[in-house]
Amino acid sequence: MLSLTRLLTTANRLHPTTIVVSAILFSAVPYAQAAIDVDENRYTLTTASSTMINSNDSIDNKCQNLVAQKRYIKYQSAHARTISCMLAQLTPYQQKDKTSQQQYFAYKAQAWLNYAYHKDSINSQSKAGKDAYEQGKTILTTLKEGTEQNLRITTDIPKTSALMRPDLWALLHALKDSGAIANAPRELAFSEVSLIWAAADHCARGWRESSSHFRMADRWLEQAREAYVNAHDSQSNVALEDATVDYYTQYAPLDPSDDICRGQILPLASANNMSSSRPINMPTPTATYSLSFE
């Protein structure tokens, strides 16, 4: 059986310069954290008045009230103000008194809306930004209605993106199958949207635009894996490795060799039905992109 360590080593061989990226990533962790914190705090600036509004109001009413209170940064567009309003309403669902599922979906909605906010900030009219906004809005509405159990934990990759870095997708879904949402709801939510965002940028503008988002997804997933491993016994951790390898065998052939985004319906595997004794034959890599600096 192929171990997770060997799997990740194999992934490094797929991208010869990934080792360089890893060194840069670990040496730049404070910078990456600062970037993330600044990004989150940018939205926190607009959330102070969220507790002043009746929680039974509709999303539209809440946004109108926030606009009336002139709590927004002047340079924001009307669409950006709407997104800021929606981000403010997600905050209560990200608190520790909520279920891990509610927290996961709230953070996932935040990540989608961050994506939409970015697209608006660069005056992009792309379908990716519109889809991200609709994804975030749908999740927020569902959380407000208390029907988050109807949402899918696993989201298919939209047509504006593709399945790139199958090693990271494999770890993401293995962690989900293993119940890691209870240990790291934020990290799993952010990593999933980061992978979608990164592949979309890669298709549009190449690895120079996508590499930072791939690194961020890698970092979130490593934090989620560490949280899971620390909370479980060795048997569970071995099962996580087996599940990751099993997912990788499914996802590696789906990595587009032409770097064109077509979306992807993700095959679903059950970790409970995986055999830990059968050998794993790694597929021939098809990736053509690089995730490092020259």
Helices and strands as residue ranges (DSSP letters): H 4-14, H 18-27, H 29-44, G 50-52, H 59-68, H 78-90, G 91-94, H 100-121, H 127-145, G 148-150, H 166-177, G 180-182, H 185-205, H 207-231, H 234-251, G 252-254, G 271-273
